[in-house]
Amino acid sequence: MSDEKGKVVPVDVTEEMRQSYLSYAMSVIVGRALPDARDGLKPVQRRILFAMNEMGLRSQEPHKKSARVVGDVLGKYHPHGDMAVYDALVRMAQEFTYRYPLVDGHGNFGSVDGDPPAAMRYTEVRMAQISNELLTDIDKETVEFIPNFDESLNEPQVLPAAFPQLLSNGSSGIAVGMATNIPPHNLAELVDATIFLINHPQTSWRELINIMPGPDFPTYGKIVGGKGILDYFEKGRGKLVLRGEAQVEDIGKSRQGIVIRELPYQVNKATLVQSIAHLIQNKKITDVAEVRDESDRDGMRIVLELKKGANPQFIINYLYKHTTLQVSFGVILLALVDNRPEVMGVAEALRHFIGFRKEVVTRRSRFELRENEERAHILEGFLRALDQVGQIIATIRSSQTVQEARSRLMSEFDFSEKQAQAILDMRLQRLVALERKKILEEHEVLLRKIEELRDILSREESLLRVVKKELVEVKRKHGDGRRTRIIPEEGSVEDLDLIPEEDIVLTLTRGGYIKRVSLTQYRRQGRGGRGVSGITTKEEDVVRQIAVATTLHRLLLFTSKGRVFQIPAYQLPERERQSRGNHLANLLALEEGEQVFRFIPLKDFGQGRHLFFVTTRGVVKKSDLLEFVSITRRGIRAINLDADDRLSAVFVTDGSNEVFLATVRGLALSFPETEVRSMGRDTRGVRGISLKEGDRVVSACILDRTRPLLVVSARGMGKKLSLADFASHHRGSRGVIIMKGAGDTGEVVSVSTLDENNEVLISTRAGLLIRIDTRDVPLLGRPTRGVKLIRLGSGDLISSVAMVDISPVAMVDS
């Protein structure tokens, strides 16, 4: 490179590039991209407002063309592109961008649909009322002025903002190697928090969050969860989850729709509608007939017309998951402090503002004190002159020049030069008595004002009182109610929220095939019917277990080796009624020769509940249910089984129930659950019932003596049994007879406690299923054989029985 004289000077390219890039980076950081922590404005925003103020475009004045403002800003203060200035001006006028717009615009300034604004020659602007608070007292030496780019004019280094603009409207910008993204907040809450911080200087962000609970966006909407708010309040960084407002409404005769009235901050409405339409077109959402944008000047309204039978909440959750109806907002509270970028928490940001306001009020008070003292000095001269007006008039009349008159007044009457000049400039009408009274009154007011200003400058308490008073006045004039609602974390959308809850029938075969089928595919029949085909099995396969659950249940599947797996019910393959299903080896990490014997559906793993295990050899065991909440894909040990033993039943208890065990030969035993202590997973258990040779436990349940018991045998016989007089025994006893297990009755296969809302679903080894009302089953004595529940084909037997709770679902008869 060469110096000023043209002499070539060798330089290190690396060092030159480093210095040049550093200069460029600091220019971008300080001069363009980041707001100042004091007035919360970037340079271009500050220059726009100052230029409008200098042009007289205050809130009470008529609008003028935007091009005039842009031209003034470019020519006087901001020598960059005109579109950069106009874009900043437009954003300051957009009600969906700024929580408190700083510019009042006439014309097209863009829309939430992403429509561009009209050209600057068509739009008109003036300052918004709240902008007056940013420029108040700028002419009272409250802030430093610096030369503009060509040193022909001066511009303010910062505006004397009377409210915390940095947090009220937020800011966003990308500098070199850093970025800021500050959300807007409610002005009334901000003022209250600032005053609280003034009164309690040592307070932390934890107290402030009780006053201003979080951001307040201009587009309303919701904030899901509080963790992100806590993070940026404390450290200046956090992640917010923003969600629009969607409600289910009746939109016509027997038709429902999802109506979206609020969007997350900075979400493009047209793009959202288009993305929803694509989801419908691509069959990702199948229950929406049409999406329409019915927004008008009265407000936003996006309507999703639903098909009959649609699940609205499922669709809303899907929209949250797959569209911009829910978005993330990464908060970075970065601003310039003494021309250096600094990430700060909310309390620190407010402390910077409070310190700035103290400085502004101090500088203004000094300026006003000086002016008031000068005015009081002049008035004191007037009052002295009025006391000796005759001599003063004579002195003035006898003087040849103004300079002579001023000098004589100063020497003969002891006036200062300013007082003497003011007397010479005074109009004769002020010599009347009424004018003297006005001068006295003005002087008294000035003396009180001077005393007040001196008090402000000498006492911190008085200074802070002024700061708080002016903040309260800003709140009175411009404060409003909160728009954005903050909802708990449990309102967030997980994968499970995208699954519609549906009643299902789960079927497990001895060969290891499992499936889920909608409960509505099984119609109710009368007792003694033939049933319908529930599954097509291989010749050697039979149905082992059926159960009724919902798609939101989780299944615990217990294997022949005493292990347990967990899988959500909605992840099971949904099949038709006659389908065989999928083999569990495709879903679980089963070992060679391992089979799933039993499963139980669960929706809640609440504290204080237990799993109660019963084996075919009469061993019982109780374990805390919470030990089975987290299960790896490879499963965990649930119970240690003897080589010739396997699980017969598993059910959930509360730790204080009475349990009921039944054998294939029709014997049963009840005993208090408290006789079985809670054990860890990797244990065997204790004896529950003593069995005769060849007998085995086939079923077990919790006993409720106020409700009847349903007993079902292998050959389709069944009965209800009253347990009011059924004696309870101790663990390890042999039990008493509950059904004759001989002849055409067959072995007992199931016992279940009933209530008035139960129906029963019975499955046979051949794959037939029948669903009957338990009210059709008679109440009989213990030794009786029961009545026929289902007509079985030759060689077919009952394999499993499940209870259906009909209270929460509508029954379908077809």
N, C-alpha and C positions, 0 to 999 in steps of 0.2 A: 504494500500500500504506500501512498505518498502523503507527506505532510502538507501544511498550508503553503509552503514555498515550492512545492512540486518535487521535493527530494524524496527518493524512494527509501522507505524505511522497512527493513525486514521484520516480520511478525510471526509468532507461532500460530499456525492455523487452528490448532486445537484450543488454545487459550482464547483466541479471537472469537471463535464460534461459541465457546462457553459464555464469554462475557456478553456477546451480542444476543444470544438466546435468553440469557438471564434478564437482560434489559427488556427484551420483548415480553417475556413471561410476566415480569413485574408490571409492565405497562398494561397488559391484559387484566391482570389480577386487580390492580388498583384503579385503573382508568376505565374499565368496561364491565367486567363480569360479576363482581362481588359487591353487595350492598355494604354501606357503612353501618356499624352497630348503633350509631347515635340517632340518625334520622331514618334508617332502614331503606335508603334509596341508593340505586346505582347512579353513576354520574349522568347518564343520559336522562334518567327520570328527574333528577334534581334540576338539570338544565332546562327541561321542558317546563316544569312548574315555575321556575324562576323567570323564564322568558315570558310565560303567560302572565305572570304577576306584573312584570315590567310593561307589558302591552296593555294592561288594564283589563285583562280577561278574567276578572274575578267572578265569583258565583252569582253576584247580583247584576252583572253586566250582560249585554246581548252576546250571543254566540258569534264567532268569526270563523272563516274558512280554516280548515286544518293546514292547508298549504302555507298560510301566512305564518302559523306557529312553527311549522317545520323549517321554513325559510329563515326565520329569526334565529332558531336554535342552531341551524347549520352555519349561518353567517357570523354569528356572534360568539358561540360557545362550544359547539360540537362539530368539528370539521370531519365528519365521516359521511357515510352514504345516507341519502334522504330516506330510503326505505327502512334503514335501521332506526331512524328517529320516528318515522311514522308508525312502524310496527310497535315500538314502545308506547307511543301515544295511544294507539288503538287498544292495546292490552290494558292500559290504565283506565279506559272507558268501558271495558267489558264487565258486565255484572256477573257473568258466570266465571270470570277469571279472578277478579279482585273482590274480596269480601266487602271492602269499602272503596268503591271506585274513586279515583282521585281526579278524574276528568269527566265532565258532563258533556256527552256528545249528542249531536243531532245527525241522523242519517244512518246508513248501513255500516255498522262496526263489526260485522261478522256474526256468526251464530254458533250455538252448541253443536250444530251439525257439521261444523268445519267449513262453512261457507266463508270465503274471503271478504274482507271489508271493501267498501267502495273506494275509489281513488281519492286521494287527499283533496283534490279540487272540488269534490262533491260533498264531503262531510264538513261539519262545523263543530267547534268545541269551545268550551270555557272551563274554568276551574270548578270542580265540585265543591260543595260547601265545606266538606271535611278538609279539603286542601288548604283552606284559610288557616286551619290550626297548624299546618306545617310551616307557614310563612309569617305568622303573626310576630310582630316586633323585629322583623329582619332589618328594619331601618334604625334600630336602636343599639347598634354595635354588639348585638348578641352573639354573632358568629364572625369568624375571620373571613375576609375576602381575599382572593388571590387573582393575579392577572389571568386573562383568558389566553387562548393559544397564540394570539399575535400581540398580546400585551396592550391592546387598544382599549380594553374594557376590563372591569373587575367582575368576578362571579363568586358566589359564596362557596366556601369549602364544604359546608354542610348547612342544612336548613335547621332553623330553631324549632324543631318538631315538638309540639305540645302533647303528643301521645306516642306510645311505643309502636310506631309504624312498622318496624321490622317484624314484629310478631302479629300485628293486626291483619296485615295483608300478605305476609310471608314474602318469599322471594325464591327465584330459581335462576341458576346460571352455571355455565361451564367455563372455568378458567383453564390455565395450563397446569395440569397435574392435580387439579382439585375441582370440586364442584360444590354448590350450595343448593339445598332444596328444603326450604322452610315453609311449613304449612301455615295457613291463616288461622287466626284465633278470634274469639268474640271480644269486641272492644270493651263492653261493660265488665266482663270477667277479667280482662287484662288490667283495667283501671283498678278494680278491687284488689287484684293480686299485687299490683305495684304499690298501692297505698299500704297494704298489709306488710310488704317488704320494707317500706319506709319506717313503719311503726315498729317492726321487729327485724332489725338489720341482720341478725344472726340466723334467721329462719332458713330452712332448707327447702329443696324442691318438694319434699314430701308434704309440707304444709300448704305449699302453693297449689298442689294438684287437687286439694280439697276445695279451692276457690275457683280455679279454672281447670276443669277436668280433662281438657284435651283440645285438639284443633276444632275449628268451626268453619266448615267449608261453605262457599256461596251456593253450591248446588245441592245443599241439604245432604241426604244420604245417611249412612251409618258407618261407625267405626266398630269393627269386631274385635273384642278383647282389649285389655289394657296394658299388656306387656310392652308393646312398642311405644306407647305413650310414656310409661315409666322410664324406659330406656333413654328416650331423647330429652325428657325433663331432667334426668340426672347427668347424662354424658353428652348430649347433643346429637346423638345418632340413635335411630330406631326404625323399625319397620312396622308400618300401619297397614291393616287390611281394611279397605274401603268397600262398602257394599251399597248398591242402589236399593230403592224401596219397591218391592213387588207385592201386590195384594190380589187376592182372589175376589172377583166381583161377579154379580149376575149381570150379563150384558144383553140378555134377550130372553125370550120364552124358553125355559128349561135349558138355557145355555149358560155356561160359565166361562170366564176369561181371566187371564192374568194381566193386571194393569200395572205398568211401570210408570211411576210419577216422579221419581228422583233417580239421578245417576251419580256414580262416584265422581269425584273431582277430576276434571280434565279429560273425561271420557267423551268421545265423539258419538253423538246419538245416531247419526246416519250409519256409521260403521257398525254400531251395535245392532241396529235393526237388520242390516245386511248380513251380519254373521248369524243372527238367529234364523233368517230366511234360508241361509245355506245349510244350517243344521236340519231344518225341516226338509229341505229338498234332498239332502243326502241320507234321509231316514235315520238320523241320529236322534231326533225327537219325532216320535210317531203319533203323539196324541194332541198335536196342535194343528188345527185346520188352516189357520191363517194368522199372519202377523201384520198389524197396521200401525202406522204412525199417525195418531189423531191429535198431535200437538198443535196448539194455536196460541194466540196472544194471551189467553187465560192461563196457560201453563202447559207442562209436558204431559203427554199421555200416549204411551205405547201399549197397544192391546194385542194379546195373544189369545185368539179364540180357540177354546179347547173342544176336543171331541167328547162325545158322551162316554162316561165311564173313566175319564182321564184322572190321574192322580196329580192335582195341582202342585202339591209340595214337592213331589219328585221332580217335576219340570223346573220349578224355581231353583231347587238345589243343583240341577244339571246346568242351568244358566249361570249360577254362581261359579260352578267349577270350570265351565268351558267357554265363557264369554267375558267381556269386560264389564258385566254387571257386578263383578267383584274383581278388584285389582289391588295391587300392593303399592304403597307409597313409602319410599325410602327417605326418611328425614335425615338431613345433614344441616345442622344449625351452625353454618359457617358464615362469618361476617368479618369486616375489617375493624380492627381495634388499633388505633394509632398507626394506620396504614399497613398493618400486618394481619394476614388472615389468621383467624382463631376459631376453633370449634368450641362451642360453649353450651352449657345447659341452660334451661329457661331462667333459673334464678340469676345466673351470671349475665344473661342478656338483659334482664330487667335492671340489674345493678349498673350496667354500663349506661342504660338510658337514664336512670335516676341521677347518676353522676353528671351526665350531660345536662340534664334539666337544672340541676343545681348551678352549674356553670352559666347556663343561659340566663337564669333568673338573677344571678349575681351580676353578670355583665349588664343586663337591662337595668337593674336597680342602680348600679353606678352611673349609667347614662342618665337615667331619670333624676337621680339625686343631683347630678351636676347641672342639668337643665333647670330643675326646680330651684336650686340654690341661686342660679343666675337670674331666674325670673323674680325670686323673692328679693334679691339685691336691687333689681330695677324698681320693684314696687316700693321698697323702702325709700328709694330716692324720690319717687313720686310723692309719697306721703310727706317727706321732709320739705319737698318743694311746695306742696299745697299749704304747708304751715307758714311759709314765708313767700307767698306767691307774688306779692307786690314788689319786693326787693329783687326777686329773680327776673320778673318781667322788665323792671327798670334796667337791670344789668344787661339783659339781652338786647333791649332797645338802644342802649348806649354803646354797644359793641359794633365795630365796623365790619367784621367778618364772622363767619361761623366758627372758624378756628379760635378767634379771639373770645367769642362768647363761651365756647367750651372750656377754654383755659381759665377764664375768669370764674366760671361756675365751680371748677375744680379747686381753684385757689381760695376764692372768697367764701364758698359754702361747704367745702370739704367733700364734694361729690367725687366719686370715681369717674374714670373716663367713660365707662359704659353708662353710668347713671346720667352723666352730663349729656351724652349723646342722646339718650332716651328722652330726657327733658326737652332737648331741642326738637326732637321728632314728635313730641306729644302734641296732639290737636287741642285747640283752645276749648273745645266742648268738654274736655275732661276736667276743666276747672270748676264745673258746677258741683253743688253739694251732693247730688245723686251719684255722680261719677266717683266722688271721694268714698262714698259708702261701698260702692262696688269694688274699689281698689282694696279697701280694708277687708272685705269679705274674701276676696281672692287671696290676699296675703295670709289670712288665717288658715285658709284651706291649704295653701302651700306649706305653711309651717308644720301642719299636722302630717302632710304627705312626706315632708323631709324627715320628720321624726320617725315615721313608719319605715321609710327606706333605710335610714341609719340603723334601725332595729334589725331589719332583714339582713343587712350587711355585717352586723356585729354578732348576731345570735343564730346558730345553726337551727335551733327550734323554730324560729320565725321564718327562716328561709324554707324549711321543709313544709311549714304550714302553707306557704304560698304555692309550692309545687303541688301539694295535695289538693288545695282548693281549685287550682286550674285543671287538674285531672278530673275532679268531680264535675266541673263545668263541661268538659269535653264529653264525659259520659252522659250528662243530662241532655246535651244537644244531639249526640250522634249514636249513643248506645242503643242496642236492640236485643231481642231475645235470641237464644241459641237456636241454630238451624240443624246442626248435625247431632244425631243421637249416638250414644256409645252403648253397645250391647255386650253382654258377657261372652266370654270365650267359647262357652258351649254352643253358641250360635254359629260357630264356624262350620264350614262344610268339609266333611270327611267323605271317604269313599262310601261308607255305609249310608250317608245321607242321600246318595244317588240311587239307592235301592228301594223301590216301592215295597211297603210291607204287605204281604199276601199270605193267607193261610194255605199251608201246603201239607201234603202227606209224604212222609219219608219211608222208603221201603228198602230193606236190606235182606239179601238172600244168603243162604248158607255158602254158596259158591263165591261170595264176595262182591256181588253186584249191588250198587246203590243208585237211587234216583230220587228226584222230587217231582211231585205231580200236584197241580192245583187241586185244592179240596173240592172245588165246585164240580170236578169231573166225576165225583161219586155221589149219586143221588141217594136220598133216603128211601129205604124200603121197609116194608112191614116184617115183623118177626116171622121166620120160617121161609123167607124168600130164597131164591137160588144165587143171588149176588151177581156181580158183573166181573168180567175179566179185568184183573188189576195188574197183571204182569205176565209176560211170556217168558218162561224159564226153560233152561235146558232140561232134558228128561230126568237127569240125576240131581238137579238143583231144586231147592224148596225155599219158600219165604221163611226167613228166620225172625224178623222183627219189623213192625211198622210203628210209626209214631206220627202225631199231628203237631206241627210247629208253625212258625212263620219264617219268612225269608230273612228276618233280622236276628234269628236265633243263631247261636254257635253250637256246634255239635262236638261232644266229647265221645270219641270212639275207642272202645276198650277191646284189646286183642287177646288171643289165646295165650300169649306169653306175658300177660299182666301189664302190658304197656298201654298208654293212652295217647291219642292224637287229638288235635283240635282243628276244626275247619268251619268257616262260616257257611251257613245253610245256603246262602245265595250262590256260593261257588259250586254247589253240587249241580250236575247237569239236569236241566229241566227236560222232562220227557213226556210223551203221551202215556195214557193210562196203561196200555198193553205193552209198552216198551220194557226191555230188560234193564236198561240203565248202563252205567259205566262201571268197570271193575275198579275196586279200591286201590289196586296196585298202581293205577294211573294217577291216583290222587295222593297216596300216602307212601312213605318210605318203609314198606313192610319187608321184614326179613323172610327168607325162604321157609315155607311151611307155616308162616304166621297168618292167622285169620282174625277178622273183626267179629267178635261174638255179640257185643251189645253196644248200643249208643244211647246217649241221652241229649236232648236239645235243651240249651240254657240261654236265657236272655240276661240274667243278672248273676254276678259272682259276689254278692254282697257279703260283708263281714258278718261272722257269727253263724254261717251256714256250713253244712258238712255234706260230703258224699258218703253214702252208706252202701257198702258192697256186700253182696250175698252170693255165695258159690253154690254149685250143685251139691256139694258134699256137706252143706250146712255151716260153712265157715262164714263169719260176719266180721266186718271191719269198718271203722269210721275214720275219715280223714278230713282235715280242714279244706273247704272248697277253694280258698284263696291260693292253695298250693298248686292249683290247676289253671290259674289265670293265664300264665305265660308258658306256652308249650312250644318247643322247637319243632321244626319240620320233621325231625327224626323221631319225635315222640319222647315221652318220659315214662319211668316206672310208676305204675299206679298201685299194684298189689303183687305180692309173691304168691304164686299158685303152685299147689302140689302137682306132680306129674299127671295124675289121673283126675284132676279137678279143673273146672272152668267156671267162668262167671255165669250166674243165673239172672241177677238183677242188680242194677245200680240206680239209686234215686237220691234226691236232695232232701236233707232234713234240717231242722233248726237247732238240733242238739237236745231237745226235750220231748220228742215225740214217742209214741208207742209204735213199734214196728210189727209187721205181720208177715210171716213166712208160710208158704204153702208147698206141699209136695205133690208129686204126680199121683200118689195113691190116695189123695184126698184128705191128708192130715194137715193141720195148721197149728201154728204156735204164735202167740203174741207176747211181747215182753217190753219193758221200758228201754228206750234207747240209752238211757243213762248207765245201763249195765255194761255198755261197751265204751271204753275210754277212747279218746282221739289218738290216732297213731300217725306216724309219718308215712310217706308214700311207699318206701321200700320195706314193707312189713307184710306178714301173712294174715294176721287176724286171730280171732278166737272162735270157739264153738258157739253157734247160735241155736241149733236144734239137733237132737239125737235122732238118727235115722235107722230104720230097720234095713236089713239086707235087701238090696235091689231097689230101695226107694231113693229119691233124690229131690232136692229143692228145685221147683220149676218157676216160681214166681214169688214176689215180695212187694210190699207197699207200706206206706204210712197208714196207720189205723186211726180212723175217726169214728168213735162209737156213736155219734149222733147221725151218721150217714150209713146207708146200706153198703154191702160189699157185693160186687158182681163176680160170680164164679163161672168160668167157662171151661168146658171139657174138650178133649180132642175130637170127639165125634159130633160136635155142634150143639151140645146141650149146655144150658146155662140157667142161672137163677140169681135172684137177689137174696142176700142173707142179712138178717138183722144181727147186729153185734152188741146190742144193749146188754144182753145177759151172757156175752162170751167172756169167759174167765181169762184173766191175764196170768201168765206164769213167769217163771224165771228163765233167763237164758240157759240153754242146754237141755231143756225138757223135751219130751217126745211130742206133745201136742194132742189135739183132739180132731175128730173127723168133721169135715165140712161138706163133703159130697161123696156119694157112693161111686167109687171108681172101678166098677166092674160091668160086664156085659156090654150093651150098646152105648153106654155112657162114655167110656174111654177114660184115658188119663186126664187129670186136671192140667190145663196149660196156662191159666191166667187167673189172678185175683186182682181186683181194682176197686178202690173206694170211689163211690159215685156221689154226685150232687144233682140238683134238679135241672141243671143246664147241660148234663152230659148226654152225648150220643156215643155209640160204640162202633168202631170200625174193626171188622174181623177179617183176617186173611187166612187163606188155606194154602196148603203145600202146593196145590196145583195152580196157584196164582189168582184164584177168585177172591173178590172182596165184597163185603156187604156192609152197609151202613144202616144201623137201626136205632130207633128211639128206645132208650132204656126204660121208659115208662111202660113199654109193652112187655117188659120182663117181670114176671110175678115175684113176690116176696115169699120165700118158702123156708122150711126148717132145715137144720144142718144135715140130717141123714138122707134127705130127698135127692133124687137124680136130676131134677130140673126140667125145663121144657126145651123144645127144639128151636134154636136160634137161626140155623141155616141148613138147607137141604144140601147134603154133600154128595158128590159123585162117588162111584164105586172106588174104594181104596183111598179116597181123599180124606185128609185130616186137617183140623185147625192147627195153624202154626203160630199165629200171633194175634194179639188183641191190643187195640189202642183206644184211648178215650178222646172224644171230640167235644171241646167246650163250645157250645153254640151261642153263648151270651154275647160275645163281641162281634159276631159275623152274621150276615144275612144268609139264611138257608135257601138253597135253590132246589126245587123239586122238578125233575124233568123225566 
